[in-house]
Structures are given as structure tokens and as C-alpha cells.
């Protein structure tokens, strides 16, 4: 597991603006028998702690299990919204897989696809926004959230 350099600072800047930070992740290695559930839980708790996440949801199923929690289904997002009283149309789903974008769209979130040029299909239809990395994604979220959704934070500036 490698955490992107600078990710904590970027995510903390969103928390300072009042965002609730929740990770939703598919971890089929447990269902496939290549990792233990304890190993996955330990790894995800480290991610949650090191990135100061408010919550983390994990789907341990494989595609064939046809569960409601595995992305691209929106189950984990809907559970998080219920637990945290989130207004999903005001939320952002950021991910680097088509299934992330599909889950966000199905839940009613705005979507950002971080395009790492993986050798797999891109979201179709495309995400609301496409960024090259987390820095761009956080910058976009802050720009949209501050400038257009809360223009009073820009004292003296006319927002059109």
C-alpha cells in the first residue's frame, strides 16, 4: 500500500471547508482467497488513520456475489449517506475506475474521474469532471464549492 505524497494535506484542506471524508473501496481479494479479512481491515484502518478519513466502507465480495455494496452499485455510498446524513447531490465521488464513477452517478453524486490511463475502459458516459491527479481533483472541488456554492466566502468579489 502506497499513500500518495501530499494526500493528507489535500484531504485536510477539504475537511477545513466542512467536508466529510469517506472512502468506499472494493476489496475482492478476501472473496478470492488471496488475502485475509483481518489483513484487509488492518490495511484499511491504516489508510483511514493516515488520511484522517471520517469513515471507510469496504466491500469484500467478488463480482459473482452480486451484492449491493460492490461498486459500481451505490450501496456503500447510500449507507454512508444514511449514517452521516449526507445530501448526495452535494457530494463528490472521486475515483480512478469506471466503477467508481458509475457508483457515484447511481447514488446521485457529482463525479470526478482521476485518469491514470489504466489499460481498462474509461467511464461511459464520462464523469462530470476528469482530472489527472488528486491535486487537480481537490482544487476543482474547492473551486466549485467555494466560488459557486458559497460565494459569500469571497468577500468583495462578484461571482458570475
Phi, psi and omega in degrees: 000130178233125177265130182303132178301130178089355183299318182301312180300319179297315181291323177297327178295329175286321177298322179298334178272001177098007179286143170267127184256116182230134176256136172237126188220138171274131178227072185288353182300332177292310179297328181276352176083010181267351175216156175271157177299322179298320179296316180295316178299317179298314180298316182289327175295324177296316178299313181301314181293310186291336179255006178055042180284148177283328180199163180213126180248136183233132169258119181265004184276167174255170182307319185292344182288339177052044179278170178273348185268337184287123175299137026271002175289152187269012187308314181294322179293320179294321177297316179296318180298320179294312182296319188259006181053051182268143173268099188304322177296343176267355183268161178243133171251115181248128179200168182245018177227153178302324181296330177294313180295317179298319179295315178299316179297316181296330179276347180093014179276161166282147187237143173232126176258120174269112188269101177266009181056043174296155178277064178207164182298143175275162180303136178217108007292161184293163175294166176299324180220151175236131178231161180270341183196178182293326178302311179297318182296314180294319177300317179297313180301316180295317180299309181295314184292317182280310188287317189257332182261340180219063186295344179295341177289343179259076183298128176082356181257134177272125180255126181252000000 
